[in-house]
Amino acid sequence: MHRRVPVAVLAALSLVVSFAVAQLSGVRALGGAVLVLGAAWCVVRAWRPAGPARCALLVVLGAVCFVASHVLARTALGPWASVALVAAVLGVVTWFVVDARSRA
């Protein structure tokens, strides 16, 4: 039986992978492109189970998490821990808004 990767995992990984791409390549725009593609893929996957309003909410939350990671990176957390923290927040919220609803 084939199981799809939960949208929550894709959303969280989109933040982490996009940051890794930006860090490793030194090209922030490339990391941004990865983030936009990840967000678009999450919207495609979440559209049917969550609907447009919830998808819009998650895109806004993803943007807030992106900004929060930059703010938190300047604290004692540092960049990687801040990205991990906001990715976890986005993943948990996405789980309840999309994945848990589609399993019910």
Biopython code that builds the backbone (N, CA, C, O; Angstrom):
import numpy as np
from Bio.PDB.StructureBuilder import StructureBuilder

atoms = [
    (1, "MET", "N", (0.842, -1.173, 0.000)),
    (1, "MET", "CA", (0.000, 0.000, 0.000)),
    (1, "MET", "C", (0.894, 1.246, 0.000)),
    (1, "MET", "O", (1.797, 1.365, 0.828)),
    (2, "HIS", "N", (0.647, 2.140, -0.901)),
    (2, "HIS", "CA", (1.458, 3.347, -1.052)),
    (2, "HIS", "C", (0.903, 4.460, -0.177)),
    (2, "HIS", "O", (-0.279, 4.793, -0.267)),
    (3, "ARG", "N", (1.733, 5.026, 0.652)),
    (3, "ARG", "CA", (1.330, 6.162, 1.496)),
    (3, "ARG", "C", (2.100, 7.387, 1.048)),
    (3, "ARG", "O", (3.301, 7.331, 0.782)),
    (4, "ARG", "N", (1.389, 8.483, 0.973)),
    (4, "ARG", "CA", (2.007, 9.735, 0.577)),
    (4, "ARG", "C", (2.656, 10.404, 1.785)),
    (4, "ARG", "O", (2.214, 10.249, 2.923)),
    (5, "VAL", "N", (3.696, 11.136, 1.503)),
    (5, "VAL", "CA", (4.368, 11.898, 2.554)),
    (5, "VAL", "C", (3.396, 12.985, 3.026)),
    (5, "VAL", "O", (2.825, 13.691, 2.194)),
    (6, "PRO", "N", (3.198, 13.133, 4.322)),
    (6, "PRO", "CA", (2.289, 14.163, 4.826)),
    (6, "PRO", "C", (2.735, 15.561, 4.384)),
    (6, "PRO", "O", (3.929, 15.842, 4.283)),
    (7, "VAL", "N", (1.769, 16.416, 4.128)),
    (7, "VAL", "CA", (2.055, 17.794, 3.729)),
    (7, "VAL", "C", (2.850, 18.495, 4.830)),
    (7, "VAL", "O", (3.688, 19.348, 4.538)),
    (8, "ALA", "N", (2.601, 18.150, 6.072)),
    (8, "ALA", "CA", (3.334, 18.755, 7.191)),
    (8, "ALA", "C", (4.829, 18.523, 7.062)),
    (8, "ALA", "O", (5.626, 19.423, 7.325)),
    (9, "VAL", "N", (5.209, 17.330, 6.662)),
    (9, "VAL", "CA", (6.631, 17.014, 6.481)),
    (9, "VAL", "C", (7.202, 17.827, 5.328)),
    (9, "VAL", "O", (8.302, 18.369, 5.429)),
    (10, "LEU", "N", (6.453, 17.911, 4.232)),
    (10, "LEU", "CA", (6.909, 18.703, 3.084)),
    (10, "LEU", "C", (7.068, 20.178, 3.440)),
    (10, "LEU", "O", (8.032, 20.822, 3.026)),
    (11, "ALA", "N", (6.126, 20.705, 4.203)),
    (11, "ALA", "CA", (6.190, 22.118, 4.589)),
    (11, "ALA", "C", (7.421, 22.386, 5.451)),
    (11, "ALA", "O", (8.160, 23.342, 5.213)),
    (12, "ALA", "N", (7.634, 21.542, 6.445)),
    (12, "ALA", "CA", (8.786, 21.730, 7.332)),
    (12, "ALA", "C", (10.097, 21.566, 6.567)),
    (12, "ALA", "O", (11.024, 22.358, 6.732)),
    (13, "LEU", "N", (10.163, 20.547, 5.742)),
    (13, "LEU", "CA", (11.383, 20.318, 4.973)),
    (13, "LEU", "C", (11.652, 21.430, 3.971)),
    (13, "LEU", "O", (12.808, 21.719, 3.663)),
    (14, "SER", "N", (10.606, 22.051, 3.463)),
    (14, "SER", "CA", (10.793, 23.159, 2.515)),
    (14, "SER", "C", (11.597, 24.286, 3.159)),
    (14, "SER", "O", (12.483, 24.862, 2.528)),
    (15, "LEU", "N", (11.288, 24.595, 4.408)),
    (15, "LEU", "CA", (12.049, 25.633, 5.106)),
    (15, "LEU", "C", (13.497, 25.204, 5.331)),
    (15, "LEU", "O", (14.425, 25.975, 5.085)),
    (16, "VAL", "N", (13.683, 23.993, 5.790)),
    (16, "VAL", "CA", (15.026, 23.509, 6.114)),
    (16, "VAL", "C", (15.878, 23.373, 4.851)),
    (16, "VAL", "O", (17.023, 23.823, 4.818)),
    (17, "VAL", "N", (15.322, 22.761, 3.830)),
    (17, "VAL", "CA", (16.082, 22.540, 2.590)),
    (17, "VAL", "C", (16.394, 23.867, 1.902)),
    (17, "VAL", "O", (17.497, 24.054, 1.389)),
    (18, "SER", "N", (15.443, 24.777, 1.887)),
    (18, "SER", "CA", (15.716, 26.062, 1.233)),
    (18, "SER", "C", (16.838, 26.808, 1.958)),
    (18, "SER", "O", (17.672, 27.443, 1.313)),
    (19, "PHE", "N", (16.864, 26.738, 3.282)),
    (19, "PHE", "CA", (17.944, 27.369, 4.039)),
    (19, "PHE", "C", (19.272, 26.680, 3.730)),
    (19, "PHE", "O", (20.289, 27.344, 3.533)),
    (20, "ALA", "N", (19.259, 25.359, 3.688)),
    (20, "ALA", "CA", (20.486, 24.613, 3.389)),
    (20, "ALA", "C", (21.014, 24.968, 1.998)),
    (20, "ALA", "O", (22.219, 25.144, 1.817)),
    (21, "VAL", "N", (20.133, 25.071, 1.035)),
    (21, "VAL", "CA", (20.545, 25.428, -0.327)),
    (21, "VAL", "C", (21.167, 26.823, -0.339)),
    (21, "VAL", "O", (22.208, 27.038, -0.961)),
    (22, "ALA", "N", (20.527, 27.766, 0.347)),
    (22, "ALA", "CA", (21.068, 29.127, 0.404)),
    (22, "ALA", "C", (22.433, 29.146, 1.090)),
    (22, "ALA", "O", (23.350, 29.828, 0.632)),
    (23, "GLN", "N", (22.567, 28.403, 2.179)),
    (23, "GLN", "CA", (23.833, 28.370, 2.915)),
    (23, "GLN", "C", (24.947, 27.708, 2.105)),
    (23, "GLN", "O", (26.055, 28.235, 2.008)),
    (24, "LEU", "N", (24.640, 26.553, 1.527)),
    (24, "LEU", "CA", (25.668, 25.787, 0.822)),
    (24, "LEU", "C", (26.070, 26.412, -0.504)),
    (24, "LEU", "O", (27.232, 26.337, -0.903)),
    (25, "SER", "N", (25.116, 27.026, -1.187)),
    (25, "SER", "CA", (25.414, 27.619, -2.495)),
    (25, "SER", "C", (25.925, 29.046, -2.367)),
    (25, "SER", "O", (26.619, 29.543, -3.253)),
    (26, "GLY", "N", (25.579, 29.708, -1.256)),
    (26, "GLY", "CA", (25.921, 31.112, -1.107)),
    (26, "GLY", "C", (25.009, 32.026, -1.910)),
    (26, "GLY", "O", (25.245, 33.232, -1.984)),
    (27, "VAL", "N", (23.978, 31.464, -2.505)),
    (27, "VAL", "CA", (23.046, 32.232, -3.332)),
    (27, "VAL", "C", (21.685, 32.220, -2.633)),
    (27, "VAL", "O", (20.949, 31.235, -2.696)),
    (28, "ARG", "N", (21.369, 33.321, -1.974)),
    (28, "ARG", "CA", (20.110, 33.388, -1.225)),
    (28, "ARG", "C", (18.896, 33.256, -2.138)),
    (28, "ARG", "O", (17.885, 32.671, -1.751)),
    (29, "ALA", "N", (18.997, 33.795, -3.339)),
    (29, "ALA", "CA", (17.871, 33.713, -4.281)),
    (29, "ALA", "C", (17.571, 32.263, -4.653)),
    (29, "ALA", "O", (16.413, 31.910, -4.876)),
    (30, "LEU", "N", (18.590, 31.431, -4.719)),
    (30, "LEU", "CA", (18.380, 30.018, -5.017)),
    (30, "LEU", "C", (17.616, 29.346, -3.875)),
    (30, "LEU", "O", (16.713, 28.542, -4.108)),
    (31, "GLY", "N", (17.987, 29.682, -2.648)),
    (31, "GLY", "CA", (17.240, 29.175, -1.494)),
    (31, "GLY", "C", (15.806, 29.663, -1.523)),
    (31, "GLY", "O", (14.889, 28.910, -1.195)),
    (32, "GLY", "N", (15.599, 30.917, -1.913)),
    (32, "GLY", "CA", (14.249, 31.469, -2.038)),
    (32, "GLY", "C", (13.436, 30.747, -3.091)),
    (32, "GLY", "O", (12.241, 30.511, -2.908)),
    (33, "ALA", "N", (14.076, 30.394, -4.194)),
    (33, "ALA", "CA", (13.379, 29.651, -5.254)),
    (33, "ALA", "C", (12.953, 28.274, -4.756)),
    (33, "ALA", "O", (11.852, 27.812, -5.055)),
    (34, "VAL", "N", (13.823, 27.627, -4.000)),
    (34, "VAL", "CA", (13.479, 26.320, -3.420)),
    (34, "VAL", "C", (12.299, 26.474, -2.464)),
    (34, "VAL", "O", (11.399, 25.633, -2.441)),
    (35, "LEU", "N", (12.304, 27.541, -1.680)),
    (35, "LEU", "CA", (11.209, 27.777, -0.738)),
    (35, "LEU", "C", (9.886, 28.003, -1.470)),
    (35, "LEU", "O", (8.856, 27.460, -1.071)),
    (36, "VAL", "N", (9.912, 28.789, -2.520)),
    (36, "VAL", "CA", (8.686, 29.053, -3.293)),
    (36, "VAL", "C", (8.179, 27.770, -3.937)),
    (36, "VAL", "O", (6.977, 27.503, -3.923)),
    (37, "LEU", "N", (9.080, 26.976, -4.501)),
    (37, "LEU", "CA", (8.662, 25.703, -5.106)),
    (37, "LEU", "C", (8.086, 24.753, -4.056)),
    (37, "LEU", "O", (7.095, 24.070, -4.312)),
    (38, "GLY", "N", (8.700, 24.711, -2.886)),
    (38, "GLY", "CA", (8.182, 23.868, -1.804)),
    (38, "GLY", "C", (6.809, 24.313, -1.354)),
    (38, "GLY", "O", (5.925, 23.487, -1.125)),
    (39, "ALA", "N", (6.627, 25.619, -1.226)),
    (39, "ALA", "CA", (5.317, 26.147, -0.825)),
    (39, "ALA", "C", (4.262, 25.828, -1.885)),
    (39, "ALA", "O", (3.139, 25.446, -1.557)),
    (40, "ALA", "N", (4.628, 25.987, -3.146)),
    (40, "ALA", "CA", (3.681, 25.688, -4.229)),
    (40, "ALA", "C", (3.288, 24.212, -4.215)),
    (40, "ALA", "O", (2.118, 23.877, -4.398)),
    (41, "TRP", "N", (4.263, 23.334, -3.998)),
    (41, "TRP", "CA", (3.964, 21.901, -3.950)),
    (41, "TRP", "C", (3.052, 21.582, -2.762)),
    (41, "TRP", "O", (2.151, 20.751, -2.879)),
    (42, "CYS", "N", (3.278, 22.225, -1.643)),
    (42, "CYS", "CA", (2.414, 22.022, -0.473)),
    (42, "CYS", "C", (0.989, 22.487, -0.762)),
    (42, "CYS", "O", (0.031, 21.818, -0.376)),
    (43, "VAL", "N", (0.843, 23.612, -1.428)),
    (43, "VAL", "CA", (-0.502, 24.104, -1.774)),
    (43, "VAL", "C", (-1.201, 23.123, -2.708)),
    (43, "VAL", "O", (-2.381, 22.824, -2.530)),
    (44, "VAL", "N", (-0.479, 22.626, -3.693)),
    (44, "VAL", "CA", (-1.076, 21.640, -4.618)),
    (44, "VAL", "C", (-1.556, 20.417, -3.844)),
    (44, "VAL", "O", (-2.663, 19.928, -4.070)),
    (45, "ARG", "N", (-0.728, 19.931, -2.940)),
    (45, "ARG", "CA", (-1.083, 18.739, -2.162)),
    (45, "ARG", "C", (-2.201, 19.001, -1.150)),
    (45, "ARG", "O", (-3.000, 18.110, -0.863)),
    (46, "ALA", "N", (-2.257, 20.227, -0.606)),
    (46, "ALA", "CA", (-3.214, 20.528, 0.461)),
    (46, "ALA", "C", (-4.535, 21.071, -0.054)),
    (46, "ALA", "O", (-5.504, 21.132, 0.703)),
    (47, "TRP", "N", (-4.602, 21.461, -1.300)),
    (47, "TRP", "CA", (-5.783, 22.157, -1.817)),
    (47, "TRP", "C", (-7.063, 21.351, -1.611)),
    (47, "TRP", "O", (-8.047, 21.882, -1.097)),
    (48, "ARG", "N", (-7.065, 20.099, -1.997)),
    (48, "ARG", "CA", (-8.279, 19.288, -1.888)),
    (48, "ARG", "C", (-8.677, 19.019, -0.434)),
    (48, "ARG", "O", (-9.827, 19.268, -0.070)),
    (49, "PRO", "N", (-7.766, 18.521, 0.409)),
    (49, "PRO", "CA", (-8.203, 18.238, 1.782)),
    (49, "PRO", "C", (-8.430, 19.482, 2.643)),
    (49, "PRO", "O", (-9.245, 19.450, 3.565)),
    (50, "ALA", "N", (-7.728, 20.566, 2.358)),
    (50, "ALA", "CA", (-7.811, 21.737, 3.240)),
    (50, "ALA", "C", (-8.643, 22.873, 2.668)),
    (50, "ALA", "O", (-9.248, 23.629, 3.427)),
    (51, "GLY", "N", (-8.687, 23.009, 1.362)),
    (51, "GLY", "CA", (-9.426, 24.105, 0.744)),
    (51, "GLY", "C", (-8.583, 25.369, 0.621)),
    (51, "GLY", "O", (-7.517, 25.471, 1.228)),
    (52, "PRO", "N", (-9.059, 26.323, -0.158)),
    (52, "PRO", "CA", (-8.267, 27.526, -0.435)),
    (52, "PRO", "C", (-8.004, 28.406, 0.780)),
    (52, "PRO", "O", (-6.913, 28.965, 0.901)),
    (53, "ALA", "N", (-8.958, 28.543, 1.670)),
    (53, "ALA", "CA", (-8.763, 29.423, 2.829)),
    (53, "ALA", "C", (-7.676, 28.874, 3.748)),
    (53, "ALA", "O", (-6.821, 29.628, 4.213)),
    (54, "ARG", "N", (-7.699, 27.593, 4.009)),
    (54, "ARG", "CA", (-6.674, 26.994, 4.878)),
    (54, "ARG", "C", (-5.309, 26.991, 4.197)),
    (54, "ARG", "O", (-4.283, 27.166, 4.854)),
    (55, "CYS", "N", (-5.299, 26.791, 2.880)),
    (55, "CYS", "CA", (-4.028, 26.867, 2.151)),
    (55, "CYS", "C", (-3.440, 28.272, 2.254)),
    (55, "CYS", "O", (-2.239, 28.436, 2.469)),
    (56, "ALA", "N", (-4.288, 29.275, 2.100)),
    (56, "ALA", "CA", (-3.818, 30.663, 2.222)),
    (56, "ALA", "C", (-3.271, 30.916, 3.628)),
    (56, "ALA", "O", (-2.234, 31.558, 3.791)),
    (57, "LEU", "N", (-3.967, 30.413, 4.626)),
    (57, "LEU", "CA", (-3.500, 30.550, 6.009)),
    (57, "LEU", "C", (-2.114, 29.934, 6.182)),
    (57, "LEU", "O", (-1.248, 30.522, 6.828)),
    (58, "LEU", "N", (-1.907, 28.767, 5.613)),
    (58, "LEU", "CA", (-0.616, 28.093, 5.754)),
    (58, "LEU", "C", (0.491, 28.813, 4.998)),
    (58, "LEU", "O", (1.633, 28.844, 5.456)),
    (59, "VAL", "N", (0.166, 29.389, 3.849)),
    (59, "VAL", "CA", (1.171, 30.165, 3.115)),
    (59, "VAL", "C", (1.582, 31.387, 3.936)),
    (59, "VAL", "O", (2.766, 31.711, 4.025)),
    (60, "VAL", "N", (0.601, 32.059, 4.531)),
    (60, "VAL", "CA", (0.907, 33.213, 5.385)),
    (60, "VAL", "C", (1.731, 32.758, 6.595)),
    (60, "VAL", "O", (2.709, 33.412, 6.955)),
    (61, "LEU", "N", (1.347, 31.657, 7.215)),
    (61, "LEU", "CA", (2.114, 31.144, 8.347)),
    (61, "LEU", "C", (3.539, 30.806, 7.917)),
    (61, "LEU", "O", (4.489, 31.085, 8.649)),
    (62, "GLY", "N", (3.694, 30.211, 6.746)),
    (62, "GLY", "CA", (5.033, 29.905, 6.237)),
    (62, "GLY", "C", (5.868, 31.160, 6.071)),
    (62, "GLY", "O", (7.058, 31.163, 6.384)),
    (63, "ALA", "N", (5.248, 32.234, 5.576)),
    (63, "ALA", "CA", (5.966, 33.506, 5.433)),
    (63, "ALA", "C", (6.349, 34.078, 6.798)),
    (63, "ALA", "O", (7.452, 34.596, 6.974)),
    (64, "VAL", "N", (5.434, 33.979, 7.757)),
    (64, "VAL", "CA", (5.732, 34.447, 9.112)),
    (64, "VAL", "C", (6.880, 33.630, 9.715)),
    (64, "VAL", "O", (7.769, 34.185, 10.361)),
    (65, "CYS", "N", (6.855, 32.325, 9.504)),
    (65, "CYS", "CA", (7.938, 31.472, 10.007)),
    (65, "CYS", "C", (9.269, 31.830, 9.351)),
    (65, "CYS", "O", (10.307, 31.830, 10.012)),
    (66, "PHE", "N", (9.244, 32.131, 8.069)),
    (66, "PHE", "CA", (10.447, 32.539, 7.342)),
    (66, "PHE", "C", (11.046, 33.797, 7.976)),
    (66, "PHE", "O", (12.245, 33.857, 8.247)),
    (67, "VAL", "N", (10.200, 34.792, 8.206)),
    (67, "VAL", "CA", (10.662, 36.037, 8.828)),
    (67, "VAL", "C", (11.135, 35.774, 10.261)),
    (67, "VAL", "O", (12.172, 36.283, 10.684)),
    (68, "ALA", "N", (10.364, 34.976, 11.000)),
    (68, "ALA", "CA", (10.734, 34.674, 12.385)),
    (68, "ALA", "C", (12.090, 33.976, 12.465)),
    (68, "ALA", "O", (12.856, 34.212, 13.400)),
    (69, "SER", "N", (12.386, 33.126, 11.500)),
    (69, "SER", "CA", (13.681, 32.443, 11.524)),
    (69, "SER", "C", (14.825, 33.439, 11.384)),
    (69, "SER", "O", (15.882, 33.269, 11.991)),
    (70, "HIS", "N", (14.610, 34.479, 10.582)),
    (70, "HIS", "CA", (15.642, 35.502, 10.433)),
    (70, "HIS", "C", (15.818, 36.304, 11.725)),
    (70, "HIS", "O", (16.937, 36.633, 12.117)),
    (71, "VAL", "N", (14.712, 36.609, 12.369)),
    (71, "VAL", "CA", (14.778, 37.355, 13.635)),
    (71, "VAL", "C", (15.439, 36.494, 14.713)),
    (71, "VAL", "O", (16.334, 36.958, 15.420)),
    (72, "LEU", "N", (15.001, 35.252, 14.835)),
    (72, "LEU", "CA", (15.547, 34.351, 15.851)),
    (72, "LEU", "C", (17.009, 33.996, 15.608)),
    (72, "LEU", "O", (17.737, 33.687, 16.551)),
    (73, "ALA", "N", (17.442, 34.038, 14.352)),
    (73, "ALA", "CA", (18.830, 33.692, 14.032)),
    (73, "ALA", "C", (19.810, 34.663, 14.676)),
    (73, "ALA", "O", (20.974, 34.327, 14.894)),
    (74, "ARG", "N", (19.337, 35.868, 14.979)),
    (74, "ARG", "CA", (20.205, 36.876, 15.604)),
    (74, "ARG", "C", (20.278, 36.724, 17.119)),
    (74, "ARG", "O", (20.974, 37.488, 17.788)),
    (75, "THR", "N", (19.566, 35.745, 17.658)),
    (75, "THR", "CA", (19.573, 35.499, 19.102)),
    (75, "THR", "C", (20.580, 34.393, 19.408)),
    (75, "THR", "O", (21.346, 33.967, 18.544)),
    (76, "ALA", "N", (20.559, 33.948, 20.645)),
    (76, "ALA", "CA", (21.457, 32.864, 21.064)),
    (76, "ALA", "C", (21.144, 31.551, 20.344)),
    (76, "ALA", "O", (21.983, 30.650, 20.318)),
    (77, "LEU", "N", (19.958, 31.432, 19.765)),
    (77, "LEU", "CA", (19.611, 30.207, 19.032)),
    (77, "LEU", "C", (20.529, 29.977, 17.840)),
    (77, "LEU", "O", (20.962, 28.854, 17.586)),
    (78, "GLY", "N", (20.816, 31.033, 17.122)),
    (78, "GLY", "CA", (21.611, 30.896, 15.906)),
    (78, "GLY", "C", (20.739, 30.497, 14.726)),
    (78, "GLY", "O", (19.554, 30.212, 14.893)),
    (79, "PRO", "N", (21.321, 30.477, 13.538)),
    (79, "PRO", "CA", (20.515, 30.264, 12.333)),
    (79, "PRO", "C", (19.894, 28.869, 12.188)),
    (79, "PRO", "O", (18.701, 28.757, 11.905)),
    (80, "TRP", "N", (20.675, 27.821, 12.375)),
    (80, "TRP", "CA", (20.122, 26.481, 12.152)),
    (80, "TRP", "C", (19.043, 26.124, 13.170)),
    (80, "TRP", "O", (18.013, 25.553, 12.810)),
    (81, "ALA", "N", (19.269, 26.452, 14.413)),
    (81, "ALA", "CA", (18.261, 26.150, 15.436)),
    (81, "ALA", "C", (16.990, 26.949, 15.200)),
    (81, "ALA", "O", (15.891, 26.442, 15.425)),
    (82, "SER", "N", (17.124, 28.188, 14.751)),
    (82, "SER", "CA", (15.925, 28.991, 14.492)),
    (82, "SER", "C", (15.138, 28.421, 13.316)),
    (82, "SER", "O", (13.908, 28.393, 13.347)),
    (83, "VAL", "N", (15.833, 27.975, 12.292)),
    (83, "VAL", "CA", (15.141, 27.354, 11.156)),
    (83, "VAL", "C", (14.459, 26.066, 11.594)),
    (83, "VAL", "O", (13.325, 25.799, 11.196)),
    (84, "ALA", "N", (15.134, 25.272, 12.404)),
    (84, "ALA", "CA", (14.532, 24.029, 12.897)),
    (84, "ALA", "C", (13.294, 24.317, 13.736)),
    (84, "ALA", "O", (12.286, 23.621, 13.616)),
    (85, "LEU", "N", (13.365, 25.328, 14.574)),
    (85, "LEU", "CA", (12.228, 25.678, 15.428)),
    (85, "LEU", "C", (11.019, 26.113, 14.606)),
    (85, "LEU", "O", (9.913, 25.617, 14.820)),
    (86, "VAL", "N", (11.219, 27.029, 13.676)),
    (86, "VAL", "CA", (10.066, 27.499, 12.895)),
    (86, "VAL", "C", (9.559, 26.424, 11.946)),
    (86, "VAL", "O", (8.367, 26.377, 11.641)),
    (87, "ALA", "N", (10.452, 25.560, 11.476)),
    (87, "ALA", "CA", (10.014, 24.442, 10.636)),
    (87, "ALA", "C", (9.123, 23.494, 11.441)),
    (87, "ALA", "O", (8.132, 22.976, 10.928)),
    (88, "ALA", "N", (9.485, 23.274, 12.704)),
    (88, "ALA", "CA", (8.659, 22.418, 13.569)),
    (88, "ALA", "C", (7.291, 23.050, 13.805)),
    (88, "ALA", "O", (6.271, 22.363, 13.765)),
    (89, "VAL", "N", (7.270, 24.344, 14.048)),
    (89, "VAL", "CA", (5.988, 25.037, 14.244)),
    (89, "VAL", "C", (5.127, 24.908, 12.992)),
    (89, "VAL", "O", (3.951, 24.556, 13.077)),
    (90, "LEU", "N", (5.715, 25.194, 11.827)),
    (90, "LEU", "CA", (4.958, 25.091, 10.574)),
    (90, "LEU", "C", (4.479, 23.657, 10.347)),
    (90, "LEU", "O", (3.345, 23.439, 9.921)),
    (91, "GLY", "N", (5.332, 22.696, 10.626)),
    (91, "GLY", "CA", (4.951, 21.299, 10.440)),
    (91, "GLY", "C", (3.794, 20.876, 11.324)),
    (91, "GLY", "O", (2.870, 20.208, 10.860)),
    (92, "VAL", "N", (3.832, 21.258, 12.592)),
    (92, "VAL", "CA", (2.764, 20.884, 13.526)),
    (92, "VAL", "C", (1.435, 21.520, 13.118)),
    (92, "VAL", "O", (0.404, 20.849, 13.079)),
    (93, "VAL", "N", (1.470, 22.806, 12.817)),
    (93, "VAL", "CA", (0.226, 23.484, 12.413)),
    (93, "VAL", "C", (-0.303, 22.868, 11.118)),
    (93, "VAL", "O", (-1.505, 22.636, 10.986)),
    (94, "THR", "N", (0.577, 22.607, 10.175)),
    (94, "THR", "CA", (0.150, 22.003, 8.906)),
    (94, "THR", "C", (-0.454, 20.625, 9.140)),
    (94, "THR", "O", (-1.426, 20.250, 8.485)),
    (95, "TRP", "N", (0.117, 19.877, 10.066)),
    (95, "TRP", "CA", (-0.439, 18.553, 10.373)),
    (95, "TRP", "C", (-1.910, 18.667, 10.787)),
    (95, "TRP", "O", (-2.764, 17.932, 10.292)),
    (96, "PHE", "N", (-2.189, 19.597, 11.698)),
    (96, "PHE", "CA", (-3.560, 19.729, 12.189)),
    (96, "PHE", "C", (-4.489, 20.352, 11.155)),
    (96, "PHE", "O", (-5.669, 20.006, 11.105)),
    (97, "VAL", "N", (-3.990, 21.250, 10.342)),
    (97, "VAL", "CA", (-4.847, 21.936, 9.370)),
    (97, "VAL", "C", (-5.105, 21.080, 8.130)),
    (97, "VAL", "O", (-6.178, 21.163, 7.532)),
    (98, "VAL", "N", (-4.125, 20.256, 7.741)),
    (98, "VAL", "CA", (-4.263, 19.481, 6.499)),
    (98, "VAL", "C", (-4.303, 17.987, 6.753)),
    (98, "VAL", "O", (-5.302, 17.329, 6.463)),
    (99, "ASP", "N", (-3.232, 17.459, 7.288)),
    (99, "ASP", "CA", (-3.063, 16.010, 7.333)),
    (99, "ASP", "C", (-4.040, 15.303, 8.277)),
    (99, "ASP", "O", (-4.597, 14.265, 7.917)),
    (100, "ALA", "N", (-4.252, 15.840, 9.454)),
    (100, "ALA", "CA", (-5.183, 15.213, 10.396)),
    (100, "ALA", "C", (-6.596, 15.254, 9.848)),
    (100, "ALA", "O", (-7.372, 14.324, 10.068)),
    (101, "ARG", "N", (-6.938, 16.305, 9.146)),
    (101, "ARG", "CA", (-8.282, 16.434, 8.545)),
    (101, "ARG", "C", (-8.493, 15.403, 7.442)),
    (101, "ARG", "O", (-9.581, 14.841, 7.313)),
    (102, "SER", "N", (-7.457, 15.156, 6.649)),
    (102, "SER", "CA", (-7.604, 14.220, 5.539)),
    (102, "SER", "C", (-7.625, 12.776, 6.006)),
    (102, "SER", "O", (-8.092, 11.897, 5.282)),
    (103, "ARG", "N", (-7.128, 12.523, 7.201)),
    (103, "ARG", "CA", (-7.144, 11.149, 7.739)),
    (103, "ARG", "C", (-8.435, 10.838, 8.485)),
    (103, "ARG", "O", (-8.769, 9.676, 8.714)),
    (104, "ALA", "N", (-9.156, 11.891, 8.862)),
    (104, "ALA", "CA", (-10.404, 11.684, 9.633)),
    (104, "ALA", "C", (-11.539, 11.199, 8.772)),
    (104, "ALA", "O", (-12.643, 10.981, 9.270)),
]
sb = StructureBuilder()
sb.init_structure("model")
sb.init_model(0)
sb.init_chain("A")
sb.init_seg("    ")
for serial, (resi, resn, name, xyz) in enumerate(atoms, 1):
    if name == "N":
        sb.init_residue(resn, " ", resi, " ")
    sb.init_atom(name, np.array(xyz, "f"), 0.0, 1.0, " ", f" {name:<3s}", serial, name[0])
structure = sb.get_structure()
